[in-house]
Amino acid sequence: MSARPTVVVTRRLPPPVEQRLRSLFDARLNAADAPLDDAALAGAMRDADALLPTVTDRITADLFGTPGRRVRIVSTFGVGYNNIDVAAARRNGVIVTNTPDVLTDDTADLAITLLLMVARRTGEGERLVRAGAWTGWRPTQMLGTRVAGKTLGLIGFGRIGRAVAARARGGFRMRVLWHDPSPGDDAASLGAERRRSIEEVLHESDFVSLHCPATPDTKHLMNAERLAAMRPGAFLINTSRGDVVDEAALVRALQERTIAGAGLDVYEREPSVSRELLAMDNVVLLPHLGSATDETRVAMGNRAVDNLAAFFDGGAPLDRVA
């Protein structure tokens, strides 16, 4: 790279990633780690050669149409890119990249964590102990639901869905069902059974885990009708994207005991969470921790930097989505 391109980074990234950014680019880092508003993002689009946003930044058509826009590539920190208007990026000749592959294991681990927590009431139990309200062991205290040998239904059978299937089959001897519009080539080797429709998966599963991307077609994929199609004793797990679930319908399903509980890492209006969900003991709520390990967040950052470096070196970014 003959000149050092200017890159605006919208949030704090792990120190090794920020150090690498400074070594390669004129990196404008966000030391305050406060979200950039639309005016600041528009300024970045005018003043920088590249933008490195996160999944919480909304990069809209208006931003791509910013008068005097200089940005030529948006290298997002995250595998999902539903927060970016990729059609507008294409119209304006801006490349968009993401960071796939590197967060599969950690997100799959978290899906299993949520499944275990909601089945065994561990969040509720920890709150009891911390409140000083535990009076000692007794045979009928906080009885949960067994996980081993139960049926897990996966909606979406991409990298993360397959990783969850491997953990469920190998670690807990679960029967695994799945539905995905795309074929799952290694489903047979994982011992997972395909179903033709989402409803078939819902009817048969004790636990339903969501692993589909956020697209216009998947918005409110889990609506009132599909929640009603689940077994009354079943649990819903979501580590994909918040708007895949109609949160108001989920609240009603939980209040009416249409389903037994839910484990959520993502929400329809992040970071806002429904008050009703906050008050429920049969719901485990985590703050979007799916990829939150040192190893994965550094790997995600390096992948975003790799895409920038390839572009400014005149090559093709590995992870181009627009």
Residue pairs with C-beta under 8 A, 6 or more apart in sequence:
1 24
1 309
1 312
1 313
4 24
4 25
4 26
5 25
5 26
5 48
5 49
5 50
5 308
5 312
6 25
6 26
6 28
6 47
6 48
6 49
6 50
7 21
7 25
7 26
7 27
7 28
7 48
7 49
7 50
7 51
7 52
7 308
8 28
8 44
8 47
8 48
8 50
8 51
8 52
9 18
9 21
9 27
9 28
9 29
9 30
9 52
10 30
10 35
10 36
10 41
10 44
10 51
10 52
10 53
10 54
10 57
11 30
11 33
11 35
11 54
11 56
11 57
11 77
12 18
12 29
12 30
12 31
12 33
13 21
13 29
13 52
13 77
13 297
13 301
14 294
14 297
14 298
14 301
16 298
16 301
16 302
17 297
17 298
17 301
17 302
17 304
17 305
18 27
18 29
18 301
20 301
20 302
20 305
21 27
21 29
21 52
21 305
22 29
24 305
24 308
24 309
25 50
25 308
25 312
28 44
28 48
30 36
35 56
35 57
36 44
36 57
38 60
38 62
38 63
41 51
41 53
41 57
41 59
41 63
42 62
42 63
42 66
44 51
44 71
45 51
45 63
45 64
45 66
45 69
45 70
45 71
46 66
46 67
46 68
46 69
46 70
47 70
48 70
48 71
49 70
49 71
49 72
49 73
49 312
50 71
50 72
50 73
50 74
50 75
50 308
50 311
50 312
51 59
51 71
51 73
51 74
51 75
52 74
52 75
52 76
52 77
52 304
52 308
53 59
53 74
53 76
53 77
53 83
53 84
54 76
54 77
54 78
55 76
55 77
55 78
55 80
55 81
55 83
56 83
56 270
57 76
57 83
58 83
58 84
59 74
59 76
59 83
59 84
59 85
59 89
60 85
60 88
61 85
61 87
61 88
64 85
64 88
64 89
64 91
64 92
64 94
65 88
65 92
69 92
71 94
72 93
72 94
72 95
72 311
73 94
73 95
73 96
73 97
73 307
73 308
73 311
73 317
74 84
74 89
74 94
74 95
74 96
74 97
75 96
75 97
75 304
75 305
75 307
75 308
75 311
75 317
76 83
76 84
76 96
76 97
76 98
76 99
76 304
77 99
77 300
77 301
77 304
78 98
78 99
78 291
78 300
79 98
79 99
79 100
79 103
80 98
80 213
80 214
80 241
81 96
81 98
81 321
81 322
82 213
82 214
82 215
82 241
84 96
84 322
86 96
86 321
86 322
87 322
89 95
89 96
89 322
90 322
94 322
95 311
95 317
95 320
95 322
96 320
96 321
96 322
97 304
97 307
97 317
97 318
97 319
97 320
97 321
98 319
98 321
99 299
99 300
99 303
99 304
99 307
99 319
100 159
100 319
101 159
101 303
102 296
102 299
102 300
102 303
103 290
103 291
103 296
103 299
103 300
104 159
104 160
104 163
105 163
105 296
106 290
106 291
106 292
106 293
106 295
106 296
107 160
107 163
107 239
107 290
107 291
108 160
108 163
108 164
108 166
108 167
109 167
110 239
110 265
110 286
110 289
110 290
111 160
111 164
111 209
111 211
111 237
111 239
111 290
112 164
112 167
112 168
112 171
114 237
114 239
114 263
114 264
114 265
114 284
114 286
115 147
115 152
115 207
115 209
115 235
115 237
115 263
116 122
116 147
117 123
117 263
117 284
118 235
118 237
118 261
118 262
118 263
118 282
118 283
118 284
119 144
119 145
119 146
119 147
119 207
119 235
119 261
120 144
120 145
120 147
121 142
121 144
121 281
122 284
123 281
123 284
123 285
124 142
124 281
124 282
125 142
128 134
128 142
145 206
145 233
145 235
145 260
147 172
147 174
147 207
148 172
148 173
148 174
149 172
149 173
149 174
149 175
150 172
150 174
150 175
150 206
150 207
151 174
151 175
151 176
151 177
151 204
151 205
151 206
151 207
152 164
152 165
152 168
152 174
152 175
152 176
152 177
152 205
152 206
152 207
152 208
152 209
153 176
153 177
153 178
153 179
153 195
153 201
153 202
153 204
153 205
153 207
153 208
153 209
154 161
154 164
154 165
154 176
154 177
154 178
154 179
154 180
154 192
154 201
154 208
154 209
154 211
155 178
155 179
155 180
155 198
155 201
155 208
155 209
155 210
155 211
155 212
155 221
155 222
156 178
156 180
156 210
156 211
156 212
156 213
156 240
157 165
157 178
157 179
157 180
157 182
157 184
157 187
157 192
157 211
158 180
158 182
158 211
160 211
160 239
161 178
161 180
161 184
161 209
161 211
162 184
162 186
162 187
162 190
162 192
164 209
164 211
165 176
165 178
165 187
165 190
165 191
165 192
166 190
168 174
168 176
169 176
169 190
169 191
169 192
175 193
176 190
176 191
176 192
176 193
177 192
177 193
177 194
177 195
177 200
177 201
177 204
177 205
178 184
178 187
178 192
178 193
178 194
178 195
178 201
179 194
179 195
179 196
179 197
179 198
179 200
179 201
180 212
184 192
184 194
187 193
187 194
195 201
195 204
198 221
198 226
199 226
199 229
201 208
202 208
202 226
202 229
202 230
202 231
202 234
203 229
203 230
203 231
205 230
205 231
205 234
206 231
206 233
206 234
206 235
207 234
207 235
207 237
208 230
208 234
208 235
208 236
208 237
209 237
209 238
209 239
210 221
210 222
210 236
210 237
210 238
210 239
210 240
210 244
210 245
211 239
211 240
212 218
212 221
212 240
212 244
213 240
213 241
214 240
214 241
214 243
214 244
218 241
218 244
219 243
219 244
220 243
220 244
220 245
220 246
220 249
221 244
221 245
222 236
222 238
222 244
222 245
222 246
222 249
222 250
223 246
223 249
224 246
224 249
224 252
224 253
227 236
227 249
227 250
227 253
227 258
227 259
228 253
228 258
230 236
230 253
230 258
230 259
231 259
232 257
232 258
232 259
232 260
233 259
233 260
234 259
234 260
235 259
235 260
235 261
235 262
235 263
236 245
236 250
236 259
236 261
236 262
236 263
237 262
237 263
237 264
238 244
238 245
238 262
238 263
238 264
238 265
238 266
239 265
239 266
239 290
240 266
241 266
242 266
242 267
242 268
242 269
242 270
243 268
245 264
245 268
246 268
247 267
247 268
247 269
247 274
247 277
248 274
250 262
250 277
251 274
251 276
251 277
252 258
253 259
254 261
254 262
254 276
254 277
254 280
254 282
254 283
255 276
260 282
261 282
261 283
261 284
262 277
262 282
262 283
262 284
263 283
263 284
263 286
264 277
264 283
264 284
264 285
264 286
265 286
265 287
265 288
265 289
265 290
266 288
266 290
267 273
267 274
270 288
271 287
273 285
277 283
277 285
278 285
291 297
291 300
303 318
303 319
306 317
306 318
307 317
307 318
307 319
307 320
308 317
310 316
310 317
310 318
311 317
